Amino acid sequence: VGYDYFVGEVTEVELVYEVSIEEELIRSVQLLVEKLEVTIAGSSSYSHLVEVTIGDVLDQNVYDLLNDEVRIIVKVRLLEPIDEQEALERGLSSEMVNVGNSQLAYEAIKGETINIKIGFKVVS
């Protein structure tokens, strides 16, 4: 599922993973799901503009295993690049500033491929 503001421009994607665990392990382990790496056009320069929510937690989540099949929902959202000047012009908090030059950041990421490595690990 993707959400866009303009035709062809996607800002949020929802990924659903169905993970099966051997029944013998269910009561003794948990499943750790975590964001391992993010790149845009092969570079990590603007990776901080990609927000990854696993379940309802940023970057990683630990799941108690109650069934042999676990449904994991990962939401990936591309944040708008905002620089100091734009924050001032729009009356935004300085906490919203996430790049040095929003125009350069936008040009660098628009239309580029975002790659995300998600790790799944059984932990005790």
C-alpha positions in Angstrom: 0.0 0.0 0.0 1.5 3.4 -1.0 0.3 6.9 -0.3 1.2 9.8 -2.7 0.5 13.5 -2.9 1.1 13.8 -6.7 0.8 11.3 -9.5 3.8 9.0 -9.3 5.1 10.5 -6.1 4.9 8.0 -3.2 5.7 9.2 0.4 4.6 6.1 2.4 4.6 2.4 1.8 3.2 -0.4 4.0 4.9 -3.8 3.8 3.4 -6.9 5.4 5.5 -9.9 6.3 4.1 -13.3 7.4 6.8 -15.1 9.5 6.4 -18.7 10.5 8.2 -20.1 13.6 8.5 -23.8 14.6 5.9 -24.6 17.2 8.4 -26.0 19.6 10.2 -22.6 19.8 7.1 -20.4 20.3 7.1 -20.2 24.1 10.8 -19.9 24.6 11.8 -17.1 22.2 10.9 -13.7 20.8 11.2 -12.3 17.3 13.4 -9.2 16.9 12.6 -7.2 13.7 14.9 -4.3 13.0 15.9 -1.8 10.4 19.5 -2.6 9.5 20.3 -0.2 6.6 18.7 2.5 4.5 20.1 3.9 1.2 18.6 6.3 -1.4 20.2 5.9 -4.8 22.9 3.7 -3.2 23.9 6.4 -0.7 23.2 6.8 3.0 23.5 10.7 2.8 19.8 11.3 3.2 18.8 8.0 4.8 17.7 9.9 7.9 14.8 11.2 5.8 13.4 7.6 5.6 11.3 6.7 8.7 10.8 3.0 9.3 8.1 1.9 11.8 7.9 -1.7 12.7 4.6 -2.5 14.3 4.1 0.8 16.1 7.8 1.4 17.1 10.5 3.2 15.2 13.5 1.2 13.8 13.0 -2.0 15.7 10.4 -4.1 17.6 10.4 -7.3 19.6 7.4 -9.6 19.2 6.2 -12.2 21.7 5.4 -15.3 19.8 1.9 -16.5 20.6 1.2 -18.4 17.4 3.4 -20.2 14.9 2.7 -17.5 12.4 3.4 -13.8 13.1 2.2 -10.9 11.0 4.7 -8.0 10.9 3.6 -4.6 9.5 6.5 -2.3 8.4 5.6 1.3 7.4 8.2 3.2 5.4 7.7 7.0 5.1 9.8 9.5 3.3 10.1 12.7 5.3 10.0 16.1 3.6 13.5 17.7 3.5 13.3 21.0 5.5 16.1 23.5 6.0 16.4 26.4 8.5 15.2 29.0 6.0 12.1 27.0 5.0 11.3 26.3 8.7 11.5 30.0 9.4 9.3 30.9 6.3 6.7 28.3 7.2 6.7 29.0 11.0 7.9 25.5 11.8 9.8 24.5 14.9 13.6 24.3 14.5 13.2 20.6 15.5 11.7 20.0 12.0 15.0 21.0 10.3 16.6 17.9 8.9 18.9 19.0 6.0 21.2 21.9 5.3 19.6 22.7 1.9 16.1 21.4 1.3 16.2 22.1 -2.5 19.4 20.1 -2.9 18.1 17.3 -0.8 14.9 17.1 -2.8 16.7 17.0 -6.1 19.0 14.3 -4.8 16.3 12.0 -3.7 13.3 12.6 -6.0 12.6 9.6 -8.2 15.4 7.6 -6.7 15.2 4.0 -5.4 15.1 3.6 -1.6 16.6 0.3 -0.4 15.9 -0.9 3.1 17.4 -4.0 4.8 15.1 -5.4 7.5 16.5 -8.1 9.8 14.5 -10.9 11.5 16.1 -12.6 14.4 14.9 -15.2 16.9 16.1 -14.2 20.4 15.6 -15.8 23.8 
